[in-house]
Each structure stands twice: as C-alpha cells, then as structure tokens.
Amino acid sequence: MSDPQKSPEDELAGTEQPFVQHLVELRDRLIRALAAVGVAAAVLAIFPGPGELYDLLAAPLVAHLPKGATLIATSVISPFMVPLKILLMAAFLLALPVVLYQLWAFIAPGLYSHEKRLVLPLVVSSSVLFFIGVAFCYFFVFGQVFKFIQGFAPKSITAAPDIEAYLSFVLTMFLAFGLAFEVPVAVVVLARLGVVSVEKLRAFRGYFVVLAFIIAAIVTPPDVVSQLALAIPMCLLYELGIWAAQLFLKYTQAPEQDADAARP
C-alpha cells in the first residue's frame, strides 16, 4: 500500500536519471550515425568526386537524350549544389547499414532476449532490400522510363532537362523503390509485434495487390512500364514477407511460448 504522506517528488525519485541516460544514449547513437555519413561523404568526395557521381547518376537519362542534347542548370548555384546533394545522398546510402544498426541498437535494450534475435537479421535485410530497390530503379526502371518518354515526345521538341528537376525526380524514384522493397521487413515486424497475424496477412493479399498498384500509380511517372515495375515487385515481396514472418515467429518466440506449444 502506498504511503499517503509520500510527496510527488518522492514518487518521481529515480526516474529522472534513467530518462537522462536514454537521452545521452540517443545522442551518442545519432552522433555515430552522422559520423558514419560524414566519413562516407569524405571518402566519396575524394573518389570518385561529386562531379563524377552526378555524371553516373545522369547516365541513364543522357543515354536516351537526342544527339547533342545535354542537361542544363537554370540556377546560378545549381552546378555546385546539385552535385553536393548527390554526394550527401550517396554517403547516406553507403552508411545506411551503420545508421540502421544504431537505430536498432538503441531499441534493443528494451527487448527480450528472444526478440533481440530480430536485430541483426532486420538490419541486414533492411539494408540489402533498400539497396536492391535503388539498384533495380537505376539499372532497369530509369532506362525504360526515359526510353518511353523520348519515344513519345514529338520530333519538334528538343529535350534539355534541368539538373535540379532531374535530381528531384531521381530522389523520389529511389525513395519509392527503396521503401517498396522494404515490404517484407514491414510484414515481419507487424507480425512479430502481434499487430496482425499471418492468417490476416494472407487474407489481406488481394487488397494489397490493389494497394500496390494505387501506390505505383501515384509515385511513378504516368507510364505503364514504371508502374508495373513497382507494383509487381511489391506484390512478390509481400508474399516473401509472409513466408519470412512464419520463420521469424517460429524462431523468435519466447521460451514459455515454446513450452506451451509443446504441451498436449
């Protein structure tokens, strides 16, 4: 029974220090993540360099421009700012495994030992799937989209895309495909946290197909190729997520759950 004479200050005693410790740990994790991005940016600035990174990023578009056409800069500072933004974007992608690890490491102390088995597989799978999504967009989708656009454009129009507009388009597409390829991770996490069951995920399969095509129609250019290139992998990855969720639920359940399951 609580003491009626105990003051509110006494009831809060001992809670301030753990909260401060969490803030300190969060600060340290953020610093490490930013340091990883900074180191990656420094390395990329030396080799291959911001200009070369932009040329590499612009290669799929340049390959489908009419002969003699180039990208243009409509702002005075664009030739400096756009390569710098691309350098930071590439540095973040390069440091993404470290950033994700710091995030999971901050959450891990609040998990049970059997739940901590999720940390390393989720960090690795999240990084790999995001990279696969970005690579799929760069090597396949961009070529098909730019080929379609240039083939559809009238011959009287000379294409001269602005570099800032192109960067915005690239970032949107990279983010869309990178996050779309995280569908299995999202499915596994939702199932492991008990938000939804595997049976409900299976029942939601038909609705997810419709949702995938709606998302693809919103975030991609208005051409069939890019929309199918986003929607179809999302549907396949959703099935992969259901299969992976079954494995994670089997191998990361609590010991007492194992004992209960073994009883007749």
VEXKE-139900 format. One record per residue: x, z, y of N, C-alpha, C in turn. Coordinates in nm, 3 decimals. Atoms other than C-alpha are relative to their C-alpha. Example, Ala and Ser with C-alpha at 12.3 -4.5 7.8 and 13.67 -1.06 7.14 Angstrom:
% residues 2
ATOM      nx      nz      ny     cax     caz     cay      cx      cz      cy
ATOM   0.089   0.000  -0.119   1.230   0.780  -0.450   0.090   0.000   0.120
ATOM  -0.082  -0.006  -0.119   1.367   0.714  -0.106  -0.077   0.073   0.109
% end
This chain:
% residues 264
ATOM      nx      nz      ny     cax     caz     cay      cx      cz      cy
ATOM   0.086   0.000  -0.120   0.000   0.000   0.000   0.089   0.000   0.124
ATOM  -0.082   0.009  -0.120   0.134  -0.090   0.344  -0.016   0.122   0.086
ATOM  -0.001  -0.115  -0.089   0.224   0.179   0.593  -0.075  -0.035   0.127
ATOM   0.077   0.035  -0.120  -0.037   0.183   0.876   0.080   0.021   0.128
ATOM  -0.079  -0.025  -0.119   0.229   0.312   1.116   0.115  -0.098   0.018
ATOM  -0.111   0.096  -0.009   0.469   0.025   1.047  -0.028  -0.100   0.112
ATOM   0.016   0.090  -0.114   0.522  -0.184   1.357   0.017  -0.145  -0.044
ATOM  -0.021   0.141   0.031   0.509  -0.566   1.364   0.148  -0.036  -0.008
ATOM  -0.144   0.030   0.005   0.884  -0.562   1.431   0.058   0.033  -0.137
ATOM  -0.049  -0.037   0.133   0.939  -0.380   1.102  -0.043  -0.102  -0.105
ATOM   0.048   0.097   0.097   0.726  -0.630   0.914   0.080  -0.129   0.005
ATOM  -0.077   0.123  -0.015   0.935  -0.917   1.052   0.149   0.021  -0.026
ATOM  -0.142  -0.028   0.021   1.265  -0.743   0.978   0.050  -0.075  -0.123
ATOM  -0.061   0.072   0.111   1.489  -0.954   0.759  -0.041  -0.145  -0.011
ATOM   0.045   0.139   0.008   1.303  -1.282   0.819   0.073  -0.090   0.097
ATOM  -0.065   0.082  -0.101   1.499  -1.395   1.124   0.129  -0.061  -0.052
ATOM  -0.129   0.048   0.046   1.837  -1.422   0.955  -0.010  -0.118  -0.096
ATOM   0.013   0.117   0.087   1.726  -1.649   0.666  -0.044  -0.124   0.075
ATOM   0.045   0.115  -0.077   1.548  -1.873   0.916   0.116  -0.062   0.079
ATOM  -0.118   0.048  -0.072   1.864  -1.896   1.127   0.097  -0.068  -0.095
ATOM  -0.089   0.062   0.098   2.065  -1.971   0.814  -0.048  -0.139  -0.040
ATOM   0.055   0.133   0.031   1.830  -2.259   0.732   0.028  -0.098   0.113
ATOM  -0.029   0.087  -0.114   1.873  -2.397   1.082   0.148  -0.039   0.004
ATOM  -0.144   0.029   0.002   2.251  -2.370   1.053   0.032  -0.101  -0.109
ATOM  -0.025   0.095   0.109   2.246  -2.546   0.718  -0.053  -0.139   0.034
ATOM   0.056   0.129  -0.041   2.019  -2.818   0.857   0.093  -0.069   0.099
ATOM  -0.095   0.056  -0.097   2.261  -2.865   1.147   0.122  -0.056  -0.070
ATOM  -0.119   0.045   0.072   2.556  -2.889   0.910  -0.028  -0.127  -0.080
ATOM   0.036   0.119   0.077   2.375  -3.142   0.690  -0.012  -0.122   0.091
ATOM   0.014   0.111  -0.096   2.287  -3.356   0.994   0.137  -0.046   0.050
ATOM  -0.134   0.035  -0.047   2.646  -3.342   1.117   0.075  -0.081  -0.106
ATOM  -0.067   0.073   0.107   2.775  -3.454   0.778  -0.056  -0.141  -0.015
ATOM   0.062   0.132   0.011   2.525  -3.738   0.764   0.045  -0.090   0.115
ATOM  -0.045   0.078  -0.115   2.615  -3.852   1.117   0.148  -0.034  -0.010
ATOM  -0.143   0.027   0.018   2.984  -3.819   1.034   0.021  -0.115  -0.098
ATOM  -0.011   0.109   0.097   2.937  -4.047   0.733  -0.034  -0.134   0.064
ATOM   0.036   0.123  -0.071   2.762  -4.306   0.952   0.112  -0.038   0.098
ATOM  -0.108   0.028  -0.094   3.041  -4.272   1.212   0.123  -0.057  -0.068
ATOM  -0.116   0.051   0.074   3.316  -4.324   0.954  -0.025  -0.143  -0.047
ATOM   0.034   0.135   0.044   3.135  -4.627   0.813   0.004  -0.099   0.117
ATOM  -0.003   0.087  -0.117   3.093  -4.769   1.165   0.143  -0.030   0.044
ATOM  -0.140   0.020  -0.038   3.463  -4.719   1.240   0.068  -0.100  -0.094
ATOM  -0.059   0.093   0.097   3.561  -4.898   0.920  -0.050  -0.142   0.023
ATOM   0.056   0.134  -0.021   3.324  -5.189   0.985   0.043  -0.060   0.133
ATOM  -0.048   0.050  -0.129   3.441  -5.215   1.346   0.139  -0.062  -0.012
ATOM  -0.134   0.054   0.022   3.794  -5.275   1.220  -0.006  -0.125  -0.087
ATOM   0.017   0.116   0.089   3.697  -5.505   0.936  -0.139   0.005  -0.062
ATOM  -0.035   0.131  -0.054   3.513  -5.735   0.940  -0.014  -0.013   0.152
ATOM   0.019   0.004  -0.145   3.415  -5.654   1.303  -0.143  -0.033   0.035
ATOM   0.139   0.023  -0.040   3.085  -5.668   1.497  -0.039  -0.148   0.006
ATOM   0.031   0.142  -0.010   3.104  -6.041   1.569  -0.018  -0.065  -0.135
ATOM   0.009   0.059   0.134   3.166  -6.133   1.208  -0.124   0.050  -0.073
ATOM   0.122  -0.052   0.063   2.883  -5.905   1.095  -0.123  -0.075   0.050
ATOM   0.114   0.076  -0.052   2.645  -6.086   1.328  -0.003  -0.141  -0.058
ATOM  -0.005   0.135   0.058   2.762  -6.427   1.203  -0.051   0.002  -0.144
ATOM   0.047  -0.012   0.138   2.700  -6.309   0.848  -0.151   0.020  -0.004
ATOM   0.143  -0.025  -0.003   2.353  -6.183   0.938  -0.078  -0.124   0.044
ATOM   0.068   0.119  -0.052   2.265  -6.504   1.123   0.015  -0.121  -0.090
ATOM  -0.028   0.116   0.086   2.393  -6.734   0.845  -0.124  -0.062  -0.062
ATOM   0.119   0.064   0.059   2.054  -6.781   0.669  -0.081  -0.082   0.099
ATOM   0.073   0.076  -0.101   1.892  -6.894   0.995   0.078  -0.121   0.046
ATOM  -0.083   0.110  -0.048   2.182  -7.106   1.116   0.002  -0.115  -0.100
ATOM  -0.006   0.103   0.104   2.186  -7.290   0.782  -0.121  -0.093   0.003
ATOM   0.122   0.080  -0.003   1.831  -7.418   0.847  -0.035  -0.050   0.140
ATOM   0.022   0.055  -0.134   1.860  -7.499   1.218   0.040  -0.147   0.003
ATOM  -0.042   0.141  -0.013   1.881  -7.865   1.324   0.148  -0.011   0.037
ATOM  -0.142   0.021  -0.027   2.230  -8.006   1.355   0.029   0.013   0.149
ATOM  -0.039  -0.023  -0.139   2.394  -7.885   1.675  -0.074   0.113   0.068
ATOM   0.077  -0.110  -0.059   2.136  -7.612   1.741   0.070   0.133  -0.028
ATOM  -0.060  -0.133   0.014   2.257  -7.256   1.794  -0.096   0.106   0.051
ATOM   0.076  -0.111  -0.057   2.116  -6.914   1.873   0.044   0.022   0.144
ATOM  -0.030  -0.021  -0.140   2.100  -6.819   2.240  -0.020   0.147   0.036
ATOM   0.017  -0.135  -0.055   2.121  -6.499   2.445  -0.066  -0.013   0.137
ATOM   0.073   0.009  -0.126   1.863  -6.464   2.723   0.029   0.116   0.092
ATOM  -0.037  -0.115  -0.081   2.003  -6.133   2.847   0.152   0.004   0.018
ATOM  -0.143  -0.002  -0.030   2.342  -6.075   3.008   0.076   0.086  -0.100
ATOM  -0.071  -0.093   0.087   2.431  -5.783   2.781  -0.029  -0.023  -0.149
ATOM   0.034   0.025   0.140   2.283  -5.927   2.460   0.121  -0.032  -0.087
ATOM  -0.116   0.029   0.085   2.615  -6.072   2.334   0.082   0.123  -0.036
ATOM  -0.070  -0.125   0.033   2.753  -5.716   2.343  -0.088   0.095  -0.079
ATOM   0.086  -0.100   0.059   2.452  -5.504   2.247  -0.047  -0.039  -0.141
ATOM   0.053   0.041   0.130   2.321  -5.712   1.955   0.103   0.020  -0.111
ATOM  -0.099  -0.030   0.105   2.648  -5.709   1.753   0.024   0.149  -0.020
ATOM  -0.017  -0.145   0.012   2.680  -5.337   1.829  -0.113   0.062  -0.082
ATOM   0.114  -0.050   0.077   2.330  -5.270   1.695   0.013  -0.038  -0.147
ATOM  -0.019   0.043   0.139   2.409  -5.471   1.384   0.108   0.082  -0.067
ATOM  -0.106  -0.085   0.054   2.728  -5.270   1.337  -0.056   0.136  -0.040
ATOM   0.059  -0.131   0.032   2.530  -4.943   1.350  -0.096  -0.010  -0.118
ATOM   0.091   0.018   0.112   2.267  -5.081   1.114   0.078  -0.012  -0.132
ATOM  -0.081   0.014   0.121   2.533  -5.186   0.862   0.067   0.130  -0.038
ATOM  -0.063  -0.129   0.027   2.706  -4.849   0.897  -0.100   0.096  -0.063
ATOM   0.102  -0.087   0.059   2.381  -4.666   0.823  -0.028  -0.038  -0.144
ATOM   0.023   0.045   0.138   2.322  -4.879   0.513   0.117   0.040  -0.089
ATOM  -0.119  -0.036   0.079   2.678  -4.816   0.396   0.004   0.149  -0.029
ATOM  -0.002  -0.146   0.016   2.640  -4.441   0.447  -0.130   0.055  -0.056
ATOM   0.132  -0.045   0.047   2.286  -4.426   0.307   0.008   0.097  -0.119
ATOM  -0.007  -0.098   0.110   2.385  -4.254  -0.022   0.038   0.140   0.048
ATOM  -0.040  -0.131  -0.052   2.556  -3.974   0.173  -0.115   0.063   0.079
ATOM   0.112  -0.051  -0.079   2.258  -3.940   0.410  -0.110   0.054  -0.092
ATOM   0.103  -0.044   0.093   2.012  -3.919   0.122   0.043   0.124  -0.077
ATOM  -0.049  -0.117   0.072   2.232  -3.671  -0.062  -0.011   0.125   0.087
ATOM   0.011  -0.115  -0.089   2.244  -3.442   0.242  -0.145   0.045   0.014
ATOM   0.142  -0.035  -0.008   1.865  -3.457   0.265  -0.045   0.075  -0.124
ATOM   0.041  -0.065   0.124   1.814  -3.369  -0.100   0.073   0.133  -0.019
ATOM  -0.074  -0.126   0.014   2.087  -3.103  -0.089  -0.060   0.109   0.086
ATOM   0.066  -0.099  -0.085   1.901  -2.931   0.194  -0.128   0.051  -0.066
ATOM   0.127  -0.039   0.064   1.577  -2.929  -0.007   0.024   0.072  -0.132
ATOM  -0.024  -0.047   0.137   1.735  -2.842  -0.344  -0.005   0.152  -0.017
ATOM   0.004  -0.146   0.023   1.779  -2.462  -0.290  -0.140   0.056  -0.016
ATOM   0.137  -0.048   0.014   1.402  -2.426  -0.269  -0.068  -0.045  -0.127
ATOM   0.057   0.052   0.124   1.351  -2.593  -0.607   0.041   0.086  -0.118
ATOM  -0.038  -0.063   0.125   1.352  -2.452  -0.957   0.112  -0.080  -0.065
ATOM  -0.114   0.066   0.064   1.645  -2.533  -1.184  -0.041  -0.129  -0.069
ATOM   0.043   0.122   0.068   1.442  -2.785  -1.383  -0.038  -0.109   0.100
ATOM   0.034   0.100  -0.102   1.331  -2.953  -1.059   0.125  -0.059   0.064
ATOM  -0.124   0.050  -0.058   1.690  -2.987  -0.940   0.057  -0.119  -0.078
ATOM  -0.043   0.116   0.075   1.742  -3.239  -1.217  -0.046  -0.130   0.065
ATOM   0.049   0.119  -0.071   1.548  -3.478  -0.993   0.096  -0.048   0.108
ATOM  -0.074   0.030  -0.121   1.801  -3.466  -0.711   0.091  -0.121  -0.017
ATOM  -0.096   0.108   0.016   2.083  -3.686  -0.837  -0.066  -0.132  -0.039
ATOM   0.066   0.128   0.032   1.860  -3.949  -1.007  -0.076  -0.060   0.117
ATOM   0.076   0.052  -0.113   1.641  -3.976  -0.696   0.090  -0.052   0.110
ATOM  -0.095   0.047  -0.101   1.938  -4.007  -0.459   0.058  -0.135  -0.040
ATOM  -0.059   0.125   0.048   2.097  -4.277  -0.672  -0.103  -0.112  -0.002
ATOM   0.102   0.104   0.010   1.775  -4.466  -0.740  -0.052  -0.042   0.137
ATOM   0.046   0.034  -0.135   1.661  -4.447  -0.376   0.099  -0.094   0.070
ATOM  -0.102   0.083  -0.063   1.991  -4.592  -0.254   0.005  -0.139  -0.063
ATOM  -0.010   0.128   0.070   2.008  -4.862  -0.520  -0.120  -0.088   0.029
ATOM   0.121   0.078  -0.023   1.648  -4.972  -0.475  -0.008  -0.052   0.144
ATOM   0.002   0.045  -0.139   1.680  -4.987  -0.096   0.098  -0.116   0.019
ATOM  -0.099   0.108  -0.009   1.995  -5.199  -0.126  -0.051  -0.127  -0.068
ATOM   0.054   0.117   0.070   1.825  -5.428  -0.378  -0.106  -0.068   0.085
ATOM   0.102   0.057  -0.086   1.531  -5.473  -0.142   0.058  -0.077   0.117
ATOM  -0.066   0.068  -0.113   1.757  -5.561   0.152   0.070  -0.127  -0.048
ATOM  -0.071   0.117   0.053   1.968  -5.797  -0.062  -0.098  -0.109  -0.041
ATOM   0.102   0.097   0.039   1.657  -5.965  -0.203  -0.055  -0.071   0.123
ATOM   0.050   0.059  -0.124   1.530  -6.020   0.151   0.102  -0.096   0.060
ATOM  -0.103   0.081  -0.064   1.862  -6.157   0.277   0.030  -0.128  -0.078
ATOM  -0.046   0.114   0.080   1.956  -6.385  -0.012  -0.111  -0.094  -0.045
ATOM   0.108   0.086   0.049   1.614  -6.515  -0.114  -0.107  -0.026   0.105
ATOM   0.116   0.015  -0.087   1.336  -6.447   0.134   0.035  -0.074   0.129
ATOM  -0.037   0.064  -0.127   1.519  -6.547   0.454   0.013  -0.151  -0.016
ATOM  -0.017   0.144   0.020   1.618  -6.886   0.314  -0.132  -0.072  -0.015
ATOM   0.131   0.065   0.020   1.263  -6.965   0.203  -0.084   0.001   0.127
ATOM   0.079  -0.010  -0.123   1.104  -6.843   0.526   0.051  -0.099   0.105
ATOM  -0.055   0.089  -0.103   1.341  -7.033   0.758  -0.015  -0.147  -0.040
ATOM   0.022   0.137   0.047   1.314  -7.345   0.544  -0.143  -0.043   0.026
ATOM   0.140   0.031  -0.023   0.935  -7.329   0.567  -0.028  -0.021   0.148
ATOM   0.026   0.009  -0.144   0.936  -7.270   0.943   0.058  -0.129   0.058
ATOM  -0.062   0.121  -0.054   1.179  -7.551   1.020  -0.066  -0.126  -0.056
ATOM   0.069   0.116   0.055   0.996  -7.788   0.787  -0.137  -0.021   0.060
ATOM   0.133   0.008  -0.060   0.665  -7.709   0.955   0.006  -0.038   0.148
ATOM  -0.011   0.022  -0.145   0.795  -7.739   1.314   0.001  -0.150   0.031
ATOM  -0.002   0.141  -0.041   0.734  -8.070   1.495   0.142  -0.047   0.032
ATOM  -0.133   0.056  -0.025   1.035  -8.301   1.532   0.037   0.003   0.148
ATOM  -0.027   0.000  -0.143   1.000  -8.290   1.911   0.048   0.136   0.052
ATOM  -0.042  -0.134  -0.039   1.087  -7.918   1.917   0.140   0.027  -0.049
ATOM  -0.135  -0.039   0.036   1.449  -7.809   1.924   0.007   0.153  -0.004
ATOM  -0.002  -0.145   0.018   1.486  -7.460   1.784   0.127   0.060   0.059
ATOM  -0.113  -0.076  -0.056   1.709  -7.220   1.981  -0.041   0.146   0.007
ATOM   0.050  -0.138   0.003   1.614  -6.867   1.872   0.087   0.094   0.083
ATOM  -0.071  -0.103  -0.076   1.707  -6.570   2.089   0.057   0.102  -0.096
ATOM  -0.067  -0.089   0.094   1.952  -6.332   1.923  -0.068   0.137  -0.008
ATOM   0.071  -0.128   0.005   1.756  -6.019   2.020  -0.129  -0.011  -0.080
ATOM   0.121   0.021   0.078   1.434  -6.162   1.879   0.034  -0.013  -0.148
ATOM  -0.041   0.014   0.139   1.619  -6.256   1.562   0.038   0.135  -0.060
ATOM  -0.037  -0.133   0.048   1.764  -5.905   1.531  -0.124   0.083  -0.029
ATOM   0.124  -0.074   0.021   1.418  -5.752   1.570  -0.071  -0.048  -0.127
ATOM   0.062   0.056   0.120   1.283  -5.986   1.302   0.073   0.046  -0.125
ATOM  -0.080  -0.039   0.116   1.569  -5.905   1.064  -0.020   0.148  -0.033
ATOM   0.018  -0.143   0.023   1.533  -5.528   1.110  -0.137   0.029  -0.061
ATOM   0.135  -0.019   0.053   1.158  -5.547   1.047  -0.007  -0.041  -0.146
ATOM   0.004   0.049   0.138   1.206  -5.752   0.731   0.083   0.088  -0.093
ATOM  -0.084  -0.088   0.082   1.491  -5.537   0.600  -0.071   0.132  -0.029
ATOM   0.070  -0.127   0.017   1.291  -5.221   0.658  -0.120  -0.016  -0.094
ATOM   0.118   0.023   0.084   0.979  -5.370   0.497   0.039  -0.014  -0.146
ATOM  -0.038   0.022   0.140   1.157  -5.487   0.182   0.074   0.121  -0.056
ATOM  -0.069  -0.119   0.047   1.382  -5.181   0.162  -0.097   0.109  -0.040
ATOM   0.099  -0.103   0.031   1.085  -4.944   0.176  -0.093  -0.042  -0.114
ATOM   0.086   0.048   0.108   0.875  -5.164  -0.052   0.064   0.022  -0.136
ATOM  -0.070  -0.019   0.126   1.140  -5.137  -0.320   0.016   0.149  -0.034
ATOM  -0.002  -0.142   0.029   1.113  -4.756  -0.294  -0.129   0.046  -0.069
ATOM   0.127  -0.035   0.063   0.770  -4.768  -0.459   0.020   0.085  -0.126
ATOM  -0.017  -0.085   0.119   0.899  -4.633  -0.796   0.037   0.143   0.034
ATOM  -0.040  -0.135  -0.039   1.062  -4.336  -0.623  -0.120   0.077   0.055
ATOM   0.119  -0.066  -0.055   0.742  -4.257  -0.431  -0.098   0.038  -0.111
ATOM   0.090  -0.028   0.111   0.536  -4.280  -0.750   0.050   0.119  -0.082
ATOM  -0.058  -0.109   0.078   0.774  -4.048  -0.938  -0.015   0.133   0.073
ATOM   0.009  -0.124  -0.078   0.779  -3.789  -0.658  -0.144   0.050   0.005
ATOM   0.141  -0.041  -0.006   0.399  -3.787  -0.623  -0.046   0.057  -0.134
ATOM   0.040  -0.049   0.131   0.356  -3.745  -0.997   0.067   0.133  -0.033
ATOM  -0.072  -0.124   0.033   0.624  -3.475  -1.026  -0.050   0.118   0.082
ATOM   0.053  -0.108  -0.083   0.478  -3.274  -0.737  -0.143   0.036  -0.035
ATOM   0.136  -0.029   0.042   0.139  -3.286  -0.904  -0.106  -0.052   0.094
ATOM   0.099   0.055  -0.092  -0.029  -3.478  -0.623  -0.097  -0.091  -0.074
ATOM   0.082   0.087   0.084  -0.153  -3.738  -0.871   0.054   0.005  -0.142
ATOM  -0.042   0.005   0.139  -0.142  -3.767  -1.247   0.034  -0.143  -0.039
ATOM  -0.034   0.134   0.049  -0.006  -4.058  -1.447  -0.127  -0.079  -0.031
ATOM   0.126   0.068   0.030  -0.361  -4.136  -1.560  -0.066  -0.056   0.126
ATOM   0.057   0.048  -0.126  -0.479  -4.163  -1.199   0.083  -0.115   0.057
ATOM  -0.085   0.111  -0.045  -0.180  -4.384  -1.117  -0.036  -0.128  -0.074
ATOM   0.041   0.118   0.077  -0.283  -4.618  -1.397  -0.135  -0.052   0.049
ATOM   0.132   0.040  -0.046  -0.642  -4.618  -1.274   0.005  -0.065   0.139
ATOM  -0.014   0.053  -0.136  -0.523  -4.698  -0.920   0.070  -0.136   0.002
ATOM  -0.079   0.122   0.009  -0.333  -5.005  -1.044  -0.065  -0.118   0.071
ATOM   0.070   0.112  -0.062  -0.594  -5.258  -0.933  -0.007   0.012   0.151
ATOM   0.006  -0.022  -0.145  -0.631  -5.102  -0.588   0.138  -0.022   0.064
ATOM  -0.134   0.016  -0.055  -0.254  -5.101  -0.542   0.036  -0.147   0.015
ATOM  -0.027   0.144  -0.012  -0.237  -5.476  -0.606  -0.059  -0.053   0.130
ATOM   0.063   0.043  -0.125  -0.483  -5.532  -0.322   0.075   0.056   0.120
ATOM  -0.073  -0.064  -0.109  -0.295  -5.283  -0.101   0.134  -0.069   0.023
ATOM  -0.130   0.066  -0.013   0.036  -5.458  -0.173  -0.013  -0.133   0.075
ATOM   0.019   0.129  -0.068  -0.099  -5.796  -0.061  -0.042   0.020   0.145
ATOM   0.036  -0.028  -0.140  -0.251  -5.641   0.253   0.124   0.037   0.080
ATOM  -0.124  -0.039  -0.068   0.082  -5.479   0.344   0.089  -0.122   0.021
ATOM  -0.083   0.120  -0.012   0.265  -5.806   0.275  -0.052  -0.093   0.109
ATOM   0.058   0.087  -0.102   0.024  -5.997   0.498   0.025   0.054   0.141
ATOM  -0.019  -0.061  -0.132   0.081  -5.750   0.783   0.145  -0.006   0.045
ATOM  -0.139  -0.019  -0.041   0.459  -5.704   0.781   0.086  -0.126  -0.014
ATOM  -0.081   0.121   0.017   0.579  -6.053   0.680  -0.054  -0.113   0.087
ATOM   0.049   0.117  -0.075   0.556  -6.387   0.864  -0.119  -0.063  -0.072
ATOM   0.121   0.057   0.059   0.236  -6.587   0.806   0.028  -0.120  -0.090
ATOM  -0.022   0.105   0.098   0.370  -6.793   0.517  -0.016   0.059  -0.139
ATOM   0.034  -0.048   0.135   0.276  -6.768   0.150   0.123   0.049  -0.073
ATOM  -0.120  -0.033   0.075   0.635  -6.751   0.023   0.043   0.144   0.024
ATOM  -0.047  -0.135  -0.030   0.738  -6.433   0.204  -0.103   0.106  -0.039
ATOM   0.103  -0.097   0.039   0.404  -6.263   0.139   0.001   0.024  -0.150
ATOM  -0.010  -0.015   0.145   0.427  -6.330  -0.234   0.130   0.069  -0.040
ATOM  -0.130  -0.059   0.030   0.795  -6.232  -0.230   0.002   0.151   0.022
ATOM   0.010  -0.145  -0.021   0.697  -5.886  -0.102  -0.104   0.063  -0.090
ATOM   0.111  -0.060   0.074   0.366  -5.827  -0.280   0.028   0.006  -0.150
ATOM  -0.023   0.003   0.146   0.470  -5.931  -0.633   0.102   0.104  -0.043
ATOM  -0.092  -0.109   0.038   0.782  -5.708  -0.648  -0.060   0.139   0.015
ATOM   0.064  -0.131  -0.016   0.575  -5.416  -0.515  -0.088   0.032  -0.119
ATOM   0.086  -0.024   0.116   0.326  -5.458  -0.799   0.083   0.029  -0.125
ATOM  -0.086  -0.024   0.115   0.603  -5.481  -1.059   0.069   0.135   0.009
ATOM  -0.067  -0.129  -0.019   0.782  -5.181  -0.912  -0.098   0.116  -0.016
ATOM   0.101  -0.104   0.023   0.458  -4.983  -0.921  -0.012   0.030  -0.149
ATOM   0.003  -0.019   0.145   0.445  -5.039  -1.296   0.126   0.072  -0.047
ATOM  -0.124  -0.069   0.033   0.810  -4.935  -1.317  -0.008   0.147   0.039
ATOM   0.014  -0.137  -0.045   0.725  -4.620  -1.122  -0.085   0.082  -0.095
ATOM   0.083  -0.071   0.097   0.450  -4.525  -1.369   0.080   0.034  -0.125
ATOM  -0.083  -0.024   0.118   0.691  -4.564  -1.659   0.105   0.106   0.027
ATOM  -0.103  -0.099  -0.035   0.962  -4.367  -1.479  -0.061   0.139   0.019
ATOM   0.065  -0.129  -0.020   0.715  -4.092  -1.386  -0.024   0.070  -0.133
ATOM   0.019  -0.060   0.132   0.636  -4.037  -1.754   0.129   0.062  -0.051
ATOM  -0.129  -0.053   0.044   1.006  -3.991  -1.829   0.038   0.125   0.078
ATOM  -0.036  -0.115  -0.083   1.062  -3.754  -1.537  -0.087   0.121  -0.032
ATOM   0.088  -0.111   0.035   0.759  -3.543  -1.626   0.039   0.060  -0.135
ATOM  -0.039  -0.047   0.133   0.889  -3.518  -1.982   0.128   0.082   0.005
ATOM  -0.133  -0.062   0.002   1.247  -3.418  -1.899   0.025   0.098   0.113
ATOM  -0.021  -0.093  -0.111   1.198  -3.209  -1.584  -0.109   0.105   0.008
ATOM   0.102  -0.104  -0.005   0.910  -2.981  -1.677   0.064   0.137  -0.024
ATOM  -0.052  -0.136   0.008   0.957  -2.606  -1.665   0.011   0.045  -0.145
ATOM  -0.014  -0.050   0.138   1.075  -2.418  -1.978  -0.128   0.059  -0.054
ATOM   0.123  -0.059   0.051   0.747  -2.226  -2.001  -0.101  -0.108  -0.033
ATOM   0.087   0.112   0.032   0.565  -2.560  -1.995   0.038  -0.060  -0.135
ATOM  -0.047   0.048   0.129   0.781  -2.674  -2.285  -0.053   0.089  -0.111
ATOM   0.047  -0.092   0.104   0.687  -2.360  -2.478  -0.149  -0.013  -0.024
ATOM   0.144   0.015   0.014   0.317  -2.404  -2.407  -0.037  -0.128  -0.073
ATOM   0.029   0.129   0.063   0.329  -2.765  -2.513   0.030   0.003  -0.149
ATOM  -0.038  -0.006   0.141   0.492  -2.670  -2.844  -0.098   0.084  -0.081
ATOM   0.096  -0.086   0.073   0.214  -2.419  -2.933  -0.116  -0.084  -0.053
ATOM   0.113   0.075   0.056  -0.068  -2.540  -3.161  -0.126   0.024   0.080
% end
